């Protein structure tokens, strides 16, 4: 027999063997049907899940959880037994629809899937919709083969295998803690009750908060010995080296605004109540109706410059300008003007000058860095009306390690607020959780630090506090300048 024909026979046998294995083993199935090279991590997940009736997988983001488990297991499971009924619970109904979409595409369009499981075909007479799919099966059942739901949806139908796929999010676990408790109280039991006595459950996620649904279930006796948790350690040792080698992990770490968020998302280090600086209820209690701030009250401004934080990605470069007024009798601090945005250098200068002219702050604290000096000199020579006065009020502030100090750092700011030393003039309306006004953004960042998506408004508020607390009625002499040139200038006079 010619060598070429022998080679063709070997190739056909190899293909047939791949198909045979894909019908038996889920790792071979994933490699053949989805052309995925199974990592040791993924094989460990599947071995663990198959060995447990109820199981929980905790893993870093971007490590293939959904592909392996909420796409792989249901499509493989229906191939083995078309009578199975799977439920997929995600953070919202639209996210659940995306899971259904991937499964639908596999069954309808993946040629290799049909080669492995040719008998799995849609039963469009029953349901082949955005949130539910039913395949041809040999029993009558009102429940679909695959049903996706949001964690706050009304559960329905019987399930043989229920899968939770990242039901907890930044919003429902951290930024809106009331949702966190509501999900625990109102969602878990109704979904659990969809299972019969022989039903299976698999819960996969990247954890957020120690007290959210994931944190509570992780400690529940039903998951005792059934939690598989593997994340990235502090040496950046990879667990999926083919995609996330050490250098890639370190590079991603460098893009984070807040390193704490990296260790949550990749190191599985949940946020604890002890880390939270202050609660939404505590800040909401500080709101008072709008009133005209007396002109005699001293005002102070803090500025967090976008370029000051080299960890920020291009989409996260925001400048924040936070102005407060101090009641001379009570010493209460009142929020006066909170603005933030992706300002260019000229726009940043214009915003600072505008704040200076409108509110006439005694001090404008700007985090000290090379850009700050350039900005100060640029304002001074820009010719913008009021620029000279604004430039004289700017004082560089060296943050260093102070922001974590219990007395003068962010905990100190939280302490002042929790003791009622701040007031938040407000329209007293109940703003939505997505409101983008300055006050809502500040509260959002304050109550979700240290894993907030942004922290620039919070940092600017802290610098305004430091400016107010360091203010003296004695004349002060400071050094300012750029390019190494230093000169003396009176910062302000005795009122």
N, C-alpha and C positions, 0 to 999 in steps of 0.2 A: 504493500500500500504506500502511495507517495506520502512524503513527510507532511505536506500541506494538509492532506485529508486527515491524517492522524491528529494533527494539531486542531482541526475543526471539531473532531470527535471529542477531544479532551475539553475544548471550550464548551461544547454543548453539555457534556456531563457535568462540568463545573457549574454551569448555569442551572441545570436541573437540581444539582445538590443545594445550591443557594436557595432555590425556591422551596425545596423540601424542608430545609432548616428554618426558613422564614415562617413556615406554617406551624412550627413547633416551638421555637424560641424567640422571645420578644427582642432580644438584642440582635439576632440575625435578621429578624423582621425589620427593625429600624434601619439597619445597614443596607438591606436590599431595597426596601420600598422607598425610603426617604434619602438614600445615598448618604447616610450619616456614618462617620467612623465613631463607633461607640467608645467613649473614654472609660477608664476604670471607674470613675465617679458614677457614670450613668448605669453601668452594670451593677454597681453596689446598690444604687437606688432600687432597681428592679428586683434584685435578689431580696432586698429588705421588704419591699412591698408585698412580694409574693409569699413571704414567710409570715405575714401578719394579716389578721382580719381587719384591724384598724391600724393605720400607720400615719405618721407625720414626718414629712421631709422638710428640713430647714436648710436652705442653700442660698448662696449669693445671687444677686441679680445677674442677668445675662449669662447664666450657666446652663440653660436648656431645660428648665423645669417643665414649662408648659408643653414644649415639643415632645419631650420624653413621656410625660405622664398624661396630660389631658388631651393630647392628640394621639400619642402612640398607644396607650393602653385601651381606650375605647375602640379604635379602629381594629386593633389586633383582637380584642375581646369579641367583637361582633363577628369577626372572621372565624373564630373558634366556636362561637355560640350566638347565632343571630337573635335568639330570644332574650338576650340580656338587655337590661334597662339601666342606662347610665344617666346620672345627674351631675352637672357641672355648675358650681356656684362660684361666681367671681365678684369683684368689687361693685359692679354695676351691670345692668342688663346689656348696654352696648358692648362692654368687654366680654360678656358671655356670648353675644352674637359673633364676635370675632373668633371665639373658640369653635363655635358651630360652623362658621364659614370655612375654617381650615379642614374640619372633618368632612364637610360636604364636598369640598374640592377633591379631597383624597378619594372618596367613594365614587365621585362622578368622573374624574379626569386622570387619576393616577393609573397609568397602564400597568405598572408593576404590581399595584395593589390588586387589580383584577386578575393578574396572572397568579398571584398567591391565593386570593380568595375570590374566585369568579362567581360564587353564589351570592355574594353580598351586593344587592341591588336596591335602589330606592323603591319604596312603596308610596308613591306620590298621591295615591288615593286617600291615604290616612293623614300623613303630615310630612311635609318637606318644606319647612318654613325657616324663618330667620332665627327662631329660638328652639326649634325642635325638628328632629329627623326620625323617620321610621323606615326601617329596611324590611324587605320581604322576610317573613318568619312563619313558623308553622303553628302559631297559637294566636288566639284572639285576645287583644289587650288594648285598653284605651291609652295606656301610658306609652309615650314614644320611646324609641330606641336610645336616642340622645336628647337630653333636655337641658338647656342652659338657663340659668337664673342669676339675678343680682342678689347680693347678700341682704338687701332690704326688700326684695320682692316677696310676694306671697307664694310659699312653696306649694307644689301640687304634684299629684301622680305618685305611683309607687316606684321605688328604685332598688336595683340589686347592688349597684355600686355608686356611692356618692363621692364626688371629688370637690374639694375646696381648693381653688387656685388663687392665691393671693387675695383673699377677701378683705384683708386689712390694708389700709393705705395711709399715706401721710395725712390726708384730710380726716378720715374717720378714726384714726388712732391718735393723732397728735394735735393738729391744728383745731379740731372741733371735738374736744374730749367728751361732750355730751353724746355725740354719735357713738363713741367708743363704748360707753356703757349701755346705750340703747341696743346696739348689735348683740352684746352679750346677753342682755335681758330678753330680747324679743326675737332674735333670729336663730340661735343655735338649736333650741329644742324643736321648733317646727320643722327645720330641715332634717334633723336627726330622726324625727318620727316618720320620714318618708321611707326609711329602711325597714325591712322585715327582720325577723330574728336571725336570719342567715346573711343579712346584708353586710357589705364591706364598705369601709370608708378610708379615703386617702386624703390627707390634708397637706398641701404643699405651699410654701411661702418663703419670702424673705422677711424676717420679723421686724416690727417697728417698736412697739412699746411693751414694757413688761406687764402692763395691766390691760392690754387689748384682748380680743378674742383668742389670738394665737398664744399670748402669754398665759391666759387662764387655762386653756386646754392643755398646754404643754405640761402644766402641773397637775392636771386632772388624772385620777387613778385609771381612767379608761385608756389613757395613752402611756401608762407606766410600762417602761421597757419597749415602747413602740415609737420612739422618737429618734430619727437619724439626723444629726446636725453636724455639718462640716462646712467651715468657712475659711477665710484667709487669715492666717496668723500675722503677728506683728513683724515677722521676718519676710512677709510677702511671698511665702511659699505657695506655689500654685497648686490647685486641685484639679484643674483642667488645662494642663500645660499646652496642649495643642492649640488652644484658642487664647488662653490668658496666661502666657508665661510671666515670669517675675517682672521683667522690664515693663511689660504692658500694664501690669497692676500698679507698678510704681509710677508710671506715666499718668495713669488715670487718677491716682491719688493726688498728683500735682495739679490736676485741673479742678479739684474740689474747692469751693469757697470755704467750707468748714471741714477739716479733717475728720471731725466726729461723725459726719454723715457717711464718709467712706467706710468707717469701721462698723457702722450700722448695716450698710448695704452689702458690704463684702465680708466683714468679719463677724456678722450676726450678733453684734453687740447692741442689744435693745436699749432704748431710752428708758430711764427709770424716773419715778416721781421725784426722787432726790435731785435729779439734774434740772428739773423744770424750775426756772427762776421765779415764775409767778403764774397765777391762773387767770383765765378769762374773767371769772366772776370777780376777782380782786380788782382788776383794772376797770371793769364795767362799773363797779361801785364808786369809782373816782369821777364819774361823769357828772357834770353840772350843766345847767342851761347856758347857752351862749350869753355873754355880756361884754360890754365894752371895757377892755383892759385900760386902766388909768395910764395916762402918758407918763406919770411920775414913777411908775414901777420900772425897775431895771430889767432889761431883757438881755438874753444871752443866746448865742447861736452856735451849734455844733455842725461841722461839715465832714461827711465821710466821702472821700473822693473815689471815684470808680477805679482809677489807675493805682490807688494806694494798695490794693490787694492783688498781688500777682497771681494768686490761685484762681482768680475768677476767669471763667471762659468768656468768649466773645459775647454770648447771649446774656451774661449775668453782670456786665459792667454797668453799674448804676451809681449815680451820685445822689446823696441825700443831704438835705439842709433842714435842720430842726431848730426851731426857735421857741424859747420859753420866757415867761415873765415871772418875777418873784414878788409876792406880796410883802411889802416891807414890815408889816405888823406880824402876820402869822408865819412868814417865811415859806408859805406854800408855793410850789412851782406850778404854773399854769401853762399848758401847751398853747402856743399862739399860732404857729405856722409850721406845717410839715409838708415838705415837697420833695419829690424824688423823680428820677428819670434817667434816661440814657443821654446825658447832656454832652455835647462837644465841649472842647476847652473854652471857646468864646462864649458858648451858652452858659457854662458853669460860672464863668466870670460875671456874666450879665445877671444871672440868678442871685449870686452873692451880693452884688451891688444893689439889686432891687430889694432884697431883704434888708440890707443896711439902711437904705433910704426910707423904706416903709416902717420898719420897726425900731430903728436906731439902737441896736444892741450895744451894750458896753464892751463886749468881747465877742469875737468870732474865732472859735477854736477849730483849727484844721489839723488833721493828723500830719505830723512832720514827715516829709520825704522830699526828694528832689523836685518832684512835680509841684509840691506845695509852694516851694520858693519861687519857681518859675511862674506859677499862677499869681502869686502875690505881686511880683514885679510887673507882670502883664497887666493886672488890674490897675496898678499905679500909673502906668503910662498909656492906658487904652484910650483915655479921653472920654469914657462913658461918664455922664453926669453922676457925681457922687462917688466916683471910683477912688479918688484920693482919700476921702474919709473912710471908705470901706477898707482900703488897703492898710490904713493905720490901725484899724481894729483887729485885723487878723493876727492871731498868735499861734505859732506852731505848737502842737501838743505831741509829746513823745509818749505813745501809749505803752510800748514795751510789754511788760508782764502785768501792768496795772489792771487791765480789764478783768482779770480773774480774782483780783484782791477782794476780800470779803467786805472791806469798808469802803473803798473808793472805786472799785471796779463794777462790773455788771451786777454782781450780787448786792453791792451797795445801792445801786439804782433800784433794784427790786425791793430792797429793804425800805428805802424811802417811800416807795409806792405802797407797799403792804402796810406801812405805818400811817398811811393817809396823808403824806406830805406833798402829794401831787394832786392836781385837779385837771380834768379833761373837759374843757368847754365843748358842748355837743348840742346837736339838734334834738337829742334824746330819743331819736328814732331807733328802731331795731334794724340795723344794717344787715344785709345778707352776708353769708360767709365768704362770698367772692368780691365784696365791695373793695374798690381800689382807692378809696380816699386815704389821705395820709394817716388819719387816726386809726382806721381799720388795719392798714398795713403795719403800723407800729405795734398794735396789739397782737397781730398775727405773728410777727417776728419775735416779739417779747415772750409770748406764751409758748412758742415752739422751739426756741433756742435750747440746745445747741445744734439741732438738726434742721433748722429752718432753711427753706430754699434760698432766702435772702436774709441778710442781717444788717444791711447798710443803714436803714432807718433807725434800727435799734442802736447801732454804734454812734450815729449822729446825735441821738437823744442822750446817750451817755456822755458824749463830749460837751453837750450843752449843760448837763448837770455839773461836770467838772469845771466848766467855765464859771458857772454861778457860784459853786462852792469855793473856788479859789479867788474870787473877786475880792479886792481890797480897796478901801477908799484912800489908801496911800498911793502916791505916784510911783509907778514902776518903770524900770528901765530894762528893755529886753534887747536881744541881738537878733537882727533879721538880715536877710540878704541872699544872694544867689551866687553860684559859681565860687564859693569860698569867701566872697567878700562879706565882711561883717561890719556893722555899724550900729551905733547907739541911737535909739529914738524913744522919746517919751510916748508910752502907750496910751495913757489917758490922764487927765488931770483930776484933781480933787473936785468932786461935784460942788 
